Amino acid sequence: GHAFLNEGEWATQKRKELGFVGGENVESKKLAWERIFGFFDKYLG
């Protein structure tokens, strides 16, 4: 899933529960959003 894109206390807690370690990876989030919006632009725009 894309839970790593969520922000806030709920998301932080959920990442811990799911075993996501190492904290937030800002570069991965940025790349994921770029790909998501690129898909939207290509197929829905």
PDB file of N, CA, C, O and CB in Angstrom:
ATOM      1  N   GLY A   1       0.801  -1.182   0.000  1.00  0.00           N
ATOM      2  CA  GLY A   1       0.000   0.000   0.000  1.00  0.00           C
ATOM      3  C   GLY A   1       0.847   1.250   0.000  1.00  0.00           C
ATOM      4  O   GLY A   1       2.075   1.208  -0.075  1.00  0.00           O
ATOM      5  N   HIS A   2       0.163   2.333   0.085  1.00  0.00           N
ATOM      6  CA  HIS A   2       0.812   3.639   0.072  1.00  0.00           C
ATOM      7  C   HIS A   2       0.744   4.318   1.431  1.00  0.00           C
ATOM      8  O   HIS A   2       0.719   5.546   1.513  1.00  0.00           O
ATOM      9  CB  HIS A   2       0.179   4.527  -0.979  1.00  0.00           C
ATOM     10  N   ALA A   3       0.714   3.530   2.489  1.00  0.00           N
ATOM     11  CA  ALA A   3       0.618   4.099   3.837  1.00  0.00           C
ATOM     12  C   ALA A   3       1.801   4.999   4.155  1.00  0.00           C
ATOM     13  O   ALA A   3       1.681   5.911   4.974  1.00  0.00           O
ATOM     14  CB  ALA A   3       0.525   2.989   4.873  1.00  0.00           C
ATOM     15  N   PHE A   4       2.940   4.758   3.520  1.00  0.00           N
ATOM     16  CA  PHE A   4       4.104   5.589   3.802  1.00  0.00           C
ATOM     17  C   PHE A   4       3.909   7.025   3.340  1.00  0.00           C
ATOM     18  O   PHE A   4       4.670   7.909   3.732  1.00  0.00           O
ATOM     19  CB  PHE A   4       5.333   5.004   3.144  1.00  0.00           C
ATOM     20  N   LEU A   5       2.892   7.271   2.507  1.00  0.00           N
ATOM     21  CA  LEU A   5       2.610   8.625   2.042  1.00  0.00           C
ATOM     22  C   LEU A   5       1.778   9.424   3.038  1.00  0.00           C
ATOM     23  O   LEU A   5       1.740  10.653   2.970  1.00  0.00           O
ATOM     24  CB  LEU A   5       1.898   8.573   0.715  1.00  0.00           C
ATOM     25  N   ASN A   6       1.118   8.743   3.951  1.00  0.00           N
ATOM     26  CA  ASN A   6       0.270   9.421   4.924  1.00  0.00           C
ATOM     27  C   ASN A   6       1.104  10.153   5.958  1.00  0.00           C
ATOM     28  O   ASN A   6       2.240   9.774   6.246  1.00  0.00           O
ATOM     29  CB  ASN A   6      -0.658   8.426   5.610  1.00  0.00           C
ATOM     30  N   GLU A   7       0.522  11.211   6.513  1.00  0.00           N
ATOM     31  CA  GLU A   7       1.196  11.993   7.538  1.00  0.00           C
ATOM     32  C   GLU A   7       0.323  12.057   8.780  1.00  0.00           C
ATOM     33  O   GLU A   7      -0.868  11.749   8.731  1.00  0.00           O
ATOM     34  CB  GLU A   7       1.523  13.412   7.025  1.00  0.00           C
ATOM     35  N   GLY A   8       0.914  12.452   9.875  1.00  0.00           N
ATOM     36  CA  GLY A   8       0.165  12.603  11.113  1.00  0.00           C
ATOM     37  C   GLY A   8       0.425  11.472  12.090  1.00  0.00           C
ATOM     38  O   GLY A   8       1.091  10.489  11.765  1.00  0.00           O
ATOM     39  N   GLU A   9      -0.112  11.624  13.292  1.00  0.00           N
ATOM     40  CA  GLU A   9       0.120  10.661  14.367  1.00  0.00           C
ATOM     41  C   GLU A   9      -0.394   9.270  14.008  1.00  0.00           C
ATOM     42  O   GLU A   9       0.284   8.276  14.268  1.00  0.00           O
ATOM     43  CB  GLU A   9      -0.542  11.139  15.648  1.00  0.00           C
ATOM     44  N   TRP A  10      -1.592   9.188  13.409  1.00  0.00           N
ATOM     45  CA  TRP A  10      -2.149   7.887  13.034  1.00  0.00           C
ATOM     46  C   TRP A  10      -1.199   7.152  12.090  1.00  0.00           C
ATOM     47  O   TRP A  10      -0.943   5.959  12.256  1.00  0.00           O
ATOM     48  CB  TRP A  10      -3.534   8.060  12.371  1.00  0.00           C
ATOM     49  N   ALA A  11      -0.684   7.871  11.107  1.00  0.00           N
ATOM     50  CA  ALA A  11       0.207   7.256  10.126  1.00  0.00           C
ATOM     51  C   ALA A  11       1.515   6.801  10.768  1.00  0.00           C
ATOM     52  O   ALA A  11       2.031   5.731  10.446  1.00  0.00           O
ATOM     53  CB  ALA A  11       0.496   8.233   8.990  1.00  0.00           C
ATOM     54  N   THR A  12       2.043   7.608  11.667  1.00  0.00           N
ATOM     55  CA  THR A  12       3.273   7.236  12.363  1.00  0.00           C
ATOM     56  C   THR A  12       3.073   5.956  13.156  1.00  0.00           C
ATOM     57  O   THR A  12       3.909   5.054  13.113  1.00  0.00           O
ATOM     58  CB  THR A  12       3.733   8.366  13.291  1.00  0.00           C
ATOM     59  N   GLN A  13       1.970   5.879  13.875  1.00  0.00           N
ATOM     60  CA  GLN A  13       1.673   4.686  14.667  1.00  0.00           C
ATOM     61  C   GLN A  13       1.485   3.463  13.760  1.00  0.00           C
ATOM     62  O   GLN A  13       1.981   2.380  14.070  1.00  0.00           O
ATOM     63  CB  GLN A  13       0.411   4.913  15.525  1.00  0.00           C
ATOM     64  N   LYS A  14       0.784   3.632  12.664  1.00  0.00           N
ATOM     65  CA  LYS A  14       0.526   2.519  11.745  1.00  0.00           C
ATOM     66  C   LYS A  14       1.829   2.002  11.137  1.00  0.00           C
ATOM     67  O   LYS A  14       2.004   0.791  10.998  1.00  0.00           O
ATOM     68  CB  LYS A  14      -0.442   2.954  10.630  1.00  0.00           C
ATOM     69  N   ARG A  15       2.743   2.901  10.773  1.00  0.00           N
ATOM     70  CA  ARG A  15       4.031   2.464  10.233  1.00  0.00           C
ATOM     71  C   ARG A  15       4.786   1.628  11.257  1.00  0.00           C
ATOM     72  O   ARG A  15       5.419   0.633  10.903  1.00  0.00           O
ATOM     73  CB  ARG A  15       4.878   3.674   9.809  1.00  0.00           C
ATOM     74  N   LYS A  16       4.724   2.025  12.520  1.00  0.00           N
ATOM     75  CA  LYS A  16       5.376   1.242  13.579  1.00  0.00           C
ATOM     76  C   LYS A  16       4.746  -0.139  13.686  1.00  0.00           C
ATOM     77  O   LYS A  16       5.453  -1.140  13.794  1.00  0.00           O
ATOM     78  CB  LYS A  16       5.286   1.973  14.934  1.00  0.00           C
ATOM     79  N   GLU A  17       3.414  -0.194  13.658  1.00  0.00           N
ATOM     80  CA  GLU A  17       2.704  -1.475  13.752  1.00  0.00           C
ATOM     81  C   GLU A  17       3.056  -2.397  12.588  1.00  0.00           C
ATOM     82  O   GLU A  17       3.146  -3.612  12.759  1.00  0.00           O
ATOM     83  CB  GLU A  17       1.190  -1.241  13.791  1.00  0.00           C
ATOM     84  N   LEU A  18       3.253  -1.822  11.413  1.00  0.00           N
ATOM     85  CA  LEU A  18       3.541  -2.612  10.218  1.00  0.00           C
ATOM     86  C   LEU A  18       5.021  -2.937  10.061  1.00  0.00           C
ATOM     87  O   LEU A  18       5.416  -3.630   9.124  1.00  0.00           O
ATOM     88  CB  LEU A  18       3.057  -1.882   8.997  1.00  0.00           C
ATOM     89  N   GLY A  19       5.830  -2.435  10.979  1.00  0.00           N
ATOM     90  CA  GLY A  19       7.246  -2.758  10.946  1.00  0.00           C
ATOM     91  C   GLY A  19       8.090  -1.879  10.051  1.00  0.00           C
ATOM     92  O   GLY A  19       9.227  -2.228   9.732  1.00  0.00           O
ATOM     93  N   PHE A  20       7.547  -0.738   9.640  1.00  0.00           N
ATOM     94  CA  PHE A  20       8.345   0.197   8.854  1.00  0.00           C
ATOM     95  C   PHE A  20       9.323   0.869   9.808  1.00  0.00           C
ATOM     96  O   PHE A  20       8.910   1.596  10.711  1.00  0.00           O
ATOM     97  CB  PHE A  20       7.441   1.256   8.113  1.00  0.00           C
ATOM     98  N   VAL A  21      10.586   0.637   9.618  1.00  0.00           N
ATOM     99  CA  VAL A  21      11.593   1.180  10.528  1.00  0.00           C
ATOM    100  C   VAL A  21      12.462   2.197   9.796  1.00  0.00           C
ATOM    101  O   VAL A  21      12.479   2.245   8.566  1.00  0.00           O
ATOM    102  CB  VAL A  21      12.467   0.049  11.118  1.00  0.00           C
ATOM    103  N   GLY A  22      13.166   2.992  10.551  1.00  0.00           N
ATOM    104  CA  GLY A  22      14.099   3.933   9.949  1.00  0.00           C
ATOM    105  C   GLY A  22      13.537   5.321   9.745  1.00  0.00           C
ATOM    106  O   GLY A  22      14.233   6.194   9.227  1.00  0.00           O
ATOM    107  N   GLY A  23      12.313   5.545  10.131  1.00  0.00           N
ATOM    108  CA  GLY A  23      11.750   6.881   9.993  1.00  0.00           C
ATOM    109  C   GLY A  23      11.232   7.169   8.600  1.00  0.00           C
ATOM    110  O   GLY A  23      11.114   6.283   7.754  1.00  0.00           O
ATOM    111  N   GLU A  24      10.934   8.417   8.396  1.00  0.00           N
ATOM    112  CA  GLU A  24      10.326   8.867   7.153  1.00  0.00           C
ATOM    113  C   GLU A  24      11.391   9.046   6.074  1.00  0.00           C
ATOM    114  O   GLU A  24      12.471   9.574   6.342  1.00  0.00           O
ATOM    115  CB  GLU A  24       9.557  10.180   7.373  1.00  0.00           C
ATOM    116  N   ASN A  25      11.086   8.607   4.864  1.00  0.00           N
ATOM    117  CA  ASN A  25      11.992   8.771   3.736  1.00  0.00           C
ATOM    118  C   ASN A  25      11.371   9.790   2.784  1.00  0.00           C
ATOM    119  O   ASN A  25      10.538   9.454   1.942  1.00  0.00           O
ATOM    120  CB  ASN A  25      12.265   7.402   3.013  1.00  0.00           C
ATOM    121  N   VAL A  26      11.792  11.028   2.937  1.00  0.00           N
ATOM    122  CA  VAL A  26      11.205  12.130   2.179  1.00  0.00           C
ATOM    123  C   VAL A  26      11.395  11.941   0.676  1.00  0.00           C
ATOM    124  O   VAL A  26      10.482  12.224  -0.100  1.00  0.00           O
ATOM    125  CB  VAL A  26      11.817  13.455   2.618  1.00  0.00           C
ATOM    126  N   GLU A  27      12.553  11.474   0.261  1.00  0.00           N
ATOM    127  CA  GLU A  27      12.809  11.280  -1.171  1.00  0.00           C
ATOM    128  C   GLU A  27      11.891  10.218  -1.773  1.00  0.00           C
ATOM    129  O   GLU A  27      11.421  10.375  -2.900  1.00  0.00           O
ATOM    130  CB  GLU A  27      14.268  10.888  -1.396  1.00  0.00           C
ATOM    131  N   SER A  28      11.635   9.151  -1.039  1.00  0.00           N
ATOM    132  CA  SER A  28      10.725   8.107  -1.528  1.00  0.00           C
ATOM    133  C   SER A  28       9.312   8.643  -1.659  1.00  0.00           C
ATOM    134  O   SER A  28       8.613   8.335  -2.624  1.00  0.00           O
ATOM    135  CB  SER A  28      10.740   6.891  -0.592  1.00  0.00           C
ATOM    136  N   LYS A  29       8.892   9.442  -0.692  1.00  0.00           N
ATOM    137  CA  LYS A  29       7.555  10.036  -0.759  1.00  0.00           C
ATOM    138  C   LYS A  29       7.432  10.968  -1.958  1.00  0.00           C
ATOM    139  O   LYS A  29       6.428  10.946  -2.669  1.00  0.00           O
ATOM    140  CB  LYS A  29       7.241  10.800   0.535  1.00  0.00           C
ATOM    141  N   LYS A  30       8.454  11.781  -2.176  1.00  0.00           N
ATOM    142  CA  LYS A  30       8.436  12.712  -3.307  1.00  0.00           C
ATOM    143  C   LYS A  30       8.349  11.957  -4.629  1.00  0.00           C
ATOM    144  O   LYS A  30       7.550  12.309  -5.496  1.00  0.00           O
ATOM    145  CB  LYS A  30       9.688  13.607  -3.290  1.00  0.00           C
ATOM    146  N   LEU A  31       9.164  10.925  -4.781  1.00  0.00           N
ATOM    147  CA  LEU A  31       9.158  10.129  -6.007  1.00  0.00           C
ATOM    148  C   LEU A  31       7.808   9.443  -6.214  1.00  0.00           C
ATOM    149  O   LEU A  31       7.294   9.403  -7.332  1.00  0.00           O
ATOM    150  CB  LEU A  31      10.278   9.083  -5.967  1.00  0.00           C
ATOM    151  N   ALA A  32       7.241   8.908  -5.145  1.00  0.00           N
ATOM    152  CA  ALA A  32       5.942   8.238  -5.253  1.00  0.00           C
ATOM    153  C   ALA A  32       4.862   9.206  -5.718  1.00  0.00           C
ATOM    154  O   ALA A  32       4.070   8.881  -6.602  1.00  0.00           O
ATOM    155  CB  ALA A  32       5.546   7.616  -3.908  1.00  0.00           C
ATOM    156  N   TRP A  33       4.829  10.404  -5.117  1.00  0.00           N
ATOM    157  CA  TRP A  33       3.819  11.384  -5.532  1.00  0.00           C
ATOM    158  C   TRP A  33       4.025  11.797  -6.986  1.00  0.00           C
ATOM    159  O   TRP A  33       3.050  11.962  -7.719  1.00  0.00           O
ATOM    160  CB  TRP A  33       3.865  12.623  -4.621  1.00  0.00           C
ATOM    161  N   GLU A  34       5.261  11.966  -7.413  1.00  0.00           N
ATOM    162  CA  GLU A  34       5.532  12.310  -8.812  1.00  0.00           C
ATOM    163  C   GLU A  34       5.004  11.230  -9.748  1.00  0.00           C
ATOM    164  O   GLU A  34       4.421  11.537 -10.787  1.00  0.00           O
ATOM    165  CB  GLU A  34       7.039  12.512  -9.036  1.00  0.00           C
ATOM    166  N   ARG A  35       5.206   9.977  -9.384  1.00  0.00           N
ATOM    167  CA  ARG A  35       4.731   8.874 -10.226  1.00  0.00           C
ATOM    168  C   ARG A  35       3.210   8.788 -10.234  1.00  0.00           C
ATOM    169  O   ARG A  35       2.607   8.530 -11.276  1.00  0.00           O
ATOM    170  CB  ARG A  35       5.321   7.550  -9.747  1.00  0.00           C
ATOM    171  N   ILE A  36       2.593   9.001  -9.089  1.00  0.00           N
ATOM    172  CA  ILE A  36       1.130   8.966  -9.007  1.00  0.00           C
ATOM    173  C   ILE A  36       0.530  10.057  -9.880  1.00  0.00           C
ATOM    174  O   ILE A  36      -0.364   9.786 -10.682  1.00  0.00           O
ATOM    175  CB  ILE A  36       0.657   9.131  -7.545  1.00  0.00           C
ATOM    176  N   PHE A  37       1.013  11.290  -9.735  1.00  0.00           N
ATOM    177  CA  PHE A  37       0.465  12.387 -10.528  1.00  0.00           C
ATOM    178  C   PHE A  37       0.831  12.250 -12.000  1.00  0.00           C
ATOM    179  O   PHE A  37       0.067  12.681 -12.864  1.00  0.00           O
ATOM    180  CB  PHE A  37       0.960  13.724  -9.992  1.00  0.00           C
ATOM    181  N   GLY A  38       1.983  11.660 -12.302  1.00  0.00           N
ATOM    182  CA  GLY A  38       2.333  11.386 -13.690  1.00  0.00           C
ATOM    183  C   GLY A  38       1.355  10.409 -14.323  1.00  0.00           C
ATOM    184  O   GLY A  38       0.955  10.581 -15.474  1.00  0.00           O
ATOM    185  N   PHE A  39       0.971   9.380 -13.567  1.00  0.00           N
ATOM    186  CA  PHE A  39      -0.028   8.421 -14.035  1.00  0.00           C
ATOM    187  C   PHE A  39      -1.361   9.121 -14.278  1.00  0.00           C
ATOM    188  O   PHE A  39      -1.998   8.918 -15.311  1.00  0.00           O
ATOM    189  CB  PHE A  39      -0.200   7.276 -13.018  1.00  0.00           C
ATOM    190  N   PHE A  40      -1.778   9.946 -13.316  1.00  0.00           N
ATOM    191  CA  PHE A  40      -3.040  10.676 -13.466  1.00  0.00           C
ATOM    192  C   PHE A  40      -3.006  11.557 -14.710  1.00  0.00           C
ATOM    193  O   PHE A  40      -3.959  11.567 -15.489  1.00  0.00           O
ATOM    194  CB  PHE A  40      -3.324  11.533 -12.217  1.00  0.00           C
ATOM    195  N   ASP A  41      -1.916  12.294 -14.901  1.00  0.00           N
ATOM    196  CA  ASP A  41      -1.805  13.173 -16.066  1.00  0.00           C
ATOM    197  C   ASP A  41      -1.873  12.385 -17.370  1.00  0.00           C
ATOM    198  O   ASP A  41      -2.521  12.810 -18.327  1.00  0.00           O
ATOM    199  CB  ASP A  41      -0.502  13.969 -16.007  1.00  0.00           C
ATOM    200  N   LYS A  42      -1.209  11.249 -17.401  1.00  0.00           N
ATOM    201  CA  LYS A  42      -1.145  10.455 -18.627  1.00  0.00           C
ATOM    202  C   LYS A  42      -2.475   9.789 -18.961  1.00  0.00           C
ATOM    203  O   LYS A  42      -2.905   9.796 -20.115  1.00  0.00           O
ATOM    204  CB  LYS A  42      -0.069   9.401 -18.504  1.00  0.00           C
ATOM    205  N   TYR A  43      -3.128   9.213 -17.949  1.00  0.00           N
ATOM    206  CA  TYR A  43      -4.305   8.397 -18.218  1.00  0.00           C
ATOM    207  C   TYR A  43      -5.635   9.055 -17.876  1.00  0.00           C
ATOM    208  O   TYR A  43      -6.683   8.608 -18.342  1.00  0.00           O
ATOM    209  CB  TYR A  43      -4.195   7.135 -17.472  1.00  0.00           C
ATOM    210  N   LEU A  44      -5.606  10.095 -17.082  1.00  0.00           N
ATOM    211  CA  LEU A  44      -6.862  10.727 -16.672  1.00  0.00           C
ATOM    212  C   LEU A  44      -6.953  12.189 -17.082  1.00  0.00           C
ATOM    213  O   LEU A  44      -8.015  12.802 -16.972  1.00  0.00           O
ATOM    214  CB  LEU A  44      -7.026  10.616 -15.182  1.00  0.00           C
ATOM    215  N   GLY A  45      -5.851  12.748 -17.552  1.00  0.00           N
ATOM    216  CA  GLY A  45      -5.795  14.180 -17.840  1.00  0.00           C
ATOM    217  C   GLY A  45      -6.350  14.588 -19.152  1.00  0.00           C
ATOM    218  O   GLY A  45      -6.347  15.774 -19.481  1.00  0.00           O
TER     219      GLY A  45
END
